[in-house]
Amino acid sequence: MNPDIDWLFFSDCGVPADLPKNVRVQNIRYEDYCAFVAHRLAIDFHPGNPYKLCDIRPAFGHLHENDLTGYDFWAFGDIDLIYGQLRNYFTDARLNRYDLLSTHARRVSGHLCLIRNTPRMREAFMRIPNWQARFSDPQHQALDEGAFSRLFLWRKNFPEPLFKFVGLFNPWRRRSEFCEAYSTPNARIVWTDGSKNFPRRWFWREGRLTNDKDEEREFPYLHFIVWKKQDWPALSAQPCEESMITLAGQTRWQISAMGFEAIS
């Protein structure tokens, strides 16, 4: 439902049937992908835990430069997301103005961050202090949301007026947008009204993403990490693969602490 955006997966999980036209899967073993990273970045890279790949996400533009030919932007993100109409949020005006767009106000949003496809931005990760050693360390360090964020955001814990003033002297910040998009309910960030009264249900209708709290306001995407970790494991009935494939073929459904459900 986002036809001018393409998704590229590097995976050893096989290729699902009936992929949308804007989704590609490149079959590769985890060990072979790590070897590719090691060669491309000239580092020692063979972490035992695949979660370490989150640390090198700021380098994806450099790693996969050949796959990005002809694209204006590249992005990294999570897969526990439901996308709305992304181009209604990432408008031409915003894309023309900024080289990096984060959906959090004071850090790079690891679950989705857009970066302009230029040599300067593809290589921005190389400004992370001691990046080679930190990439090589098999322990996950949250570099995508931590050290990479600090290139663009100086003194992020300063009060808002002073934080903005300091940002005026950072050329990386001036070409970046850090704006809370309220993509992750039930987490640490308060909701649109300043409360912790989060939406209870989200609705996906032919590509439009809304919820039961914010009326007709559309959101760029939903990150359902909290339900996935806390609520869903306790459900007595777990969805089967066949039912999820059937639901995925529908044009309307909802998601809540009870899981995915069809709607009329």
RODO-2510 file (C-alpha; in nm, 4 decimals, decimal comma):
residues 264
     n   res          X          Y          Z
     1     m     0,0000     0,0000     0,0000
     2     n     0,3091     0,2233    -0,0270
     3     p     0,3872     0,1664    -0,3953
     4     d     0,6720     0,4199    -0,4269
     5     i     0,8661     0,2688    -0,1351
     6     d     1,0575    -0,0589    -0,1675
     7     w     1,1521    -0,3050     0,1060
     8     l     1,4599    -0,5273     0,0860
     9     f     1,5104    -0,8211     0,3224
    10     f     1,8299    -1,0188     0,3680
    11     s     1,7101    -1,3437     0,5192
    12     d     1,7556    -1,7180     0,5507
    13     c     1,3863    -1,7724     0,6333
    14     g     1,2818    -1,8499     0,2767
    15     v     1,0751    -1,6382     0,0387
    16     p     0,7045    -1,6054     0,1204
    17     a     0,4558    -1,6654    -0,1570
    18     d     0,2737    -1,3757    -0,3228
    19     l     0,5187    -1,1037    -0,2224
    20     p     0,4030    -0,7502    -0,3015
    21     k     0,5798    -0,5964    -0,5990
    22     n     0,7696    -0,3552    -0,3744
    23     v     0,9210    -0,6258    -0,1508
    24     r     1,2349    -0,8226    -0,2353
    25     v     1,4020    -1,0997    -0,0376
    26     q     1,7674    -1,1835    -0,0894
    27     n     1,8384    -1,5290     0,0458
    28     i     2,1585    -1,5348     0,2503
    29     r     2,2767    -1,7264     0,5544
    30     y     2,3484    -1,5299     0,8706
    31     e     2,7119    -1,6412     0,8679
    32     d     2,7537    -1,5272     0,5084
    33     y     2,5954    -1,1903     0,5814
    34     c     2,8364    -1,1384     0,8711
    35     a     3,1250    -1,2246     0,6394
    36     f     2,9967    -0,9679     0,3892
    37     v     2,9841    -0,7008     0,6638
    38     a     3,3345    -0,7896     0,7803
    39     h     3,4746    -0,7594     0,4279
    40     r     3,2880    -0,4406     0,3365
    41     l     3,3793    -0,2581     0,6592
    42     a     3,7242    -0,4180     0,7010
    43     i     3,6444    -0,5263     1,0561
    44     d     3,6187    -0,8483     1,2523
    45     f     3,2462    -0,9217     1,2571
    46     h     3,1050    -1,2580     1,3625
    47     p     2,8637    -1,1975     1,6552
    48     g     2,6887    -1,4999     1,7968
    49     n     2,3633    -1,3124     1,8554
    50     p     2,1941    -1,1709     1,5420
    51     y     2,0566    -0,8832     1,7514
    52     k     2,4029    -0,7299     1,7097
    53     l     2,2936    -0,6365     1,3568
    54     c     2,0975    -0,3486     1,5128
    55     d     2,4297    -0,1831     1,5995
    56     i     2,5384    -0,1641     1,2366
    57     r     2,2118    -0,0296     1,0957
    58     p     2,3552     0,3216     1,0486
    59     a     2,6037     0,1565     0,8098
    60     f     2,3409    -0,0130     0,5924
    61     g     2,3533     0,2661     0,3344
    62     h     2,7272     0,2114     0,2905
    63     l     2,7044    -0,1664     0,3088
    64     h     2,4321    -0,1863     0,0459
    65     e     2,5286     0,1074    -0,1716
    66     n     2,4906    -0,1032    -0,4857
    67     d     2,1304    -0,1841    -0,3962
    68     l     2,0438     0,1849    -0,3517
    69     t     2,1208     0,3108    -0,7015
    70     g     1,8440     0,5423    -0,8171
    71     y     1,6869     0,5909    -0,4724
    72     d     1,6621     0,9312    -0,3043
    73     f     1,6520     0,7888     0,0497
    74     w     1,7293     0,4684     0,2294
    75     a     1,6051     0,3576     0,5678
    76     f     1,6524     0,0990     0,8376
    77     g     1,3823    -0,0361     1,0615
    78     d     1,2198    -0,3177     1,2547
    79     i     0,9796    -0,5812     1,1298
    80     d     0,7268    -0,5620     1,4160
    81     l     0,5650    -0,2621     1,2458
    82     i     0,2391    -0,1889     1,0697
    83     y     0,2742     0,0831     0,8091
    84     g     0,0172     0,3454     0,7267
    85     q     0,0459     0,5869     0,4348
    86     l     0,4109     0,6748     0,4787
    87     r     0,4218     0,9400     0,2081
    88     n     0,1383     1,1292     0,3774
    89     y     0,3796     1,1713     0,6668
    90     f     0,7145     1,1905     0,4872
    91     t     0,5968     1,4569     0,2457
    92     d     0,7996     1,6027    -0,0420
    93     a     0,8486     1,9202     0,1609
    94     r     1,0029     1,7292     0,4520
    95     l     1,2177     1,5110     0,2283
    96     n     1,3483     1,8152     0,0432
    97     r     1,4324     1,9914     0,3695
    98     y     1,6052     1,7161     0,5677
    99     d     1,8788     1,4574     0,5181
   100     l     1,7750     1,2458     0,8165
   101     l     1,4230     1,1994     0,9513
   102     s     1,3690     1,0346     1,2885
   103     t     1,0270     0,9658     1,4361
   104     h     1,1488     1,0361     1,7900
   105     a     1,2182     1,3840     1,9249
   106     r     1,5493     1,3199     2,1001
   107     r     1,7051     1,0128     1,9472
   108     v     1,7352     0,8264     1,6217
   109     s     1,4345     0,5972     1,5962
   110     g     1,5750     0,2507     1,5440
   111     h     1,2392     0,1105     1,4375
   112     l     1,2298     0,3468     1,1366
   113     c     1,4725     0,6179     1,0292
   114     l     1,5065     0,7716     0,6814
   115     i     1,8447     0,8919     0,5522
   116     r     1,9261     1,0706     0,2277
   117     n     2,1144     0,8566    -0,0215
   118     t     2,4317     1,0625    -0,0548
   119     p     2,7946     0,9690     0,0193
   120     r     2,7973     1,2070     0,3178
   121     m     2,4970     1,0421     0,4802
   122     r     2,5904     0,6863     0,3858
   123     e     2,9240     0,7392     0,5612
   124     a     2,7973     0,9411     0,8588
   125     f     2,8312     0,6328     1,0809
   126     m     3,2093     0,6588     1,0420
   127     r     3,1968     0,9643     1,2684
   128     i     3,0934     0,7447     1,5632
   129     p     3,3985     0,7442     1,7934
   130     n     3,5914     0,4164     1,7678
   131     w     3,3245     0,2714     1,5407
   132     q     3,5362    -0,0168     1,4107
   133     a     3,5998    -0,1605     1,7561
   134     r     3,2425    -0,1011     1,8670
   135     f     3,1010    -0,2692     1,5584
   136     s     3,3390    -0,5601     1,6109
   137     d     3,2441    -0,6061     1,9760
   138     p     3,0010    -0,9030     1,9799
   139     q     2,7975    -0,7380     2,2563
   140     h     2,5045    -0,5233     2,1496
   141     q     2,5646    -0,1554     2,2368
   142     a     2,2512     0,0145     2,0954
   143     l     2,4733     0,2218     1,8671
   144     d     2,1911     0,3036     1,6258
   145     e     1,9882     0,4905     1,8876
   146     g     2,2798     0,5949     2,1086
   147     a     2,6150     0,6839     1,9556
   148     f     2,4649     0,7544     1,6118
   149     s     2,2056     0,9852     1,7682
   150     r     2,4756     1,1900     1,9363
   151     l     2,6190     1,2926     1,5994
   152     f     2,2994     1,4876     1,5354
   153     l     2,1833     1,5740     1,8864
   154     w     2,4215     1,7476     2,1240
   155     r     2,3289     1,7670     2,4922
   156     k     1,9973     1,5922     2,4353
   157     n     1,9096     1,6055     2,8067
   158     f     1,9224     1,9854     2,8171
   159     p     1,5931     2,1731     2,8752
   160     e     1,4079     2,2342     2,5491
   161     p     1,5098     2,6005     2,4839
   162     l     1,8762     2,5316     2,5525
   163     f     1,8630     2,2042     2,3594
   164     k     1,7338     2,3881     2,0526
   165     f     1,9932     2,6649     2,0912
   166     v     2,2823     2,4178     2,1064
   167     g     2,1461     2,2476     1,7964
   168     l     2,1884     2,5658     1,5945
   169     f     2,5665     2,5152     1,6092
   170     n     2,5542     2,1547     1,4863
   171     p     2,5482     2,1359     1,1050
   172     w     2,4309     1,7741     1,1215
   173     r     2,1314     1,8767     1,3315
   174     r     2,0283     2,1614     1,1016
   175     r     1,9638     1,9161     0,8187
   176     s     1,7846     1,6601     1,0380
   177     e     1,4307     1,6251     1,1662
   178     f     1,3649     1,4762     1,5084
   179     c     0,9894     1,4775     1,5586
   180     e     0,7810     1,2485     1,7779
   181     a     0,5414     1,0546     1,5535
   182     y     0,3810     0,8571     1,8376
   183     s     0,4562     0,5234     1,6799
   184     t     0,5068     0,3118     1,9942
   185     p     0,2114     0,3133     2,2354
   186     n     0,2334     0,1741     2,5893
   187     a     0,6033     0,2594     2,6055
   188     r     0,7957     0,5326     2,7885
   189     i     0,6834     0,8287     2,5773
   190     v     0,3525     0,9868     2,6813
   191     w     0,0785     1,0039     2,4211
   192     t    -0,0386     1,2915     2,2014
   193     d    -0,2411     1,4482     2,4831
   194     g     0,0439     1,4249     2,7348
   195     s    -0,1139     1,1340     2,9219
   196     k    -0,0349     0,7649     2,9542
   197     n    -0,3815     0,6825     2,8306
   198     f    -0,2782     0,4987     2,5164
   199     p    -0,4949     0,3731     2,2292
   200     r    -0,6375     0,0281     2,2925
   201     r    -0,7071    -0,0655     1,9307
   202     w    -0,5479     0,0270     1,6006
   203     f    -0,7241    -0,0004     1,2655
   204     w    -0,5685    -0,0708     0,9262
   205     r    -0,8100     0,0120     0,6470
   206     e    -0,6788    -0,0126     0,2914
   207     g    -0,3427     0,1263     0,3973
   208     r    -0,4710     0,3945     0,6375
   209     l    -0,3646     0,3539     1,0013
   210     t    -0,5806     0,5049     1,2789
   211     n    -0,6751     0,4149     1,6359
   212     d    -0,9629     0,4317     1,8830
   213     k    -0,8306     0,7375     2,0692
   214     d    -0,7164     0,9934     1,8142
   215     e    -1,0292     0,9920     1,5955
   216     e    -0,9390     1,0237     1,2262
   217     r    -0,5755     1,1195     1,2775
   218     e    -0,3549     0,8982     1,0617
   219     f    -0,0193     0,7666     1,1810
   220     p     0,2808     0,6666     0,9678
   221     y     0,3262     0,3343     1,1440
   222     l     0,2597     0,1330     1,4591
   223     h     0,5363    -0,0376     1,6545
   224     f     0,3625    -0,3085     1,8576
   225     i     0,6669    -0,4158     2,0600
   226     v     0,4935    -0,3841     2,4008
   227     w     0,1974    -0,6065     2,3143
   228     k     0,4376    -0,8546     2,1553
   229     k     0,6456    -0,8765     2,4730
   230     q     0,3842    -0,8445     2,7458
   231     d     0,0313    -0,9273     2,6346
   232     w     0,0485    -1,1746     2,3505
   233     p     0,2573    -1,4479     2,5188
   234     a    -0,0160    -1,4770     2,7844
   235     l    -0,3001    -1,5316     2,5357
   236     s    -0,4551    -1,8759     2,5639
   237     a    -0,5165    -1,9030     2,1906
   238     q    -0,2226    -1,8319     1,9615
   239     p    -0,2920    -1,7552     1,5940
   240     c    -0,1971    -2,0179     1,3403
   241     e     0,0001    -1,9371     1,0288
   242     e    -0,2918    -2,0143     0,7988
   243     s    -0,5255    -1,7701     0,9755
   244     m    -0,2621    -1,4945     0,9644
   245     i    -0,2043    -1,5475     0,5919
   246     t    -0,5805    -1,5194     0,5360
   247     l    -0,6001    -1,2022     0,7454
   248     a    -0,3043    -1,0495     0,5616
   249     g    -0,5003    -1,0768     0,2402
   250     q    -0,7840    -0,8641     0,3770
   251     t    -0,8110    -0,4884     0,3231
   252     r    -0,9319    -0,4138     0,6793
   253     w    -0,8273    -0,5436     1,0192
   254     q    -0,7447    -0,4307     1,3699
   255     i    -0,4728    -0,4997     1,6236
   256     s    -0,4920    -0,4848     2,0030
   257     a    -0,3641    -0,6595     2,3141
   258     m    -0,5779    -0,9523     2,1966
   259     g    -0,3889    -0,9812     1,8683
   260     f    -0,4979    -0,9346     1,5071
   261     e    -0,8671    -0,9491     1,4181
   262     a    -1,0704    -0,8960     1,1024
   263     i    -1,3127    -0,6030     1,0912
   264     s    -1,5896    -0,5075     0,8513
***
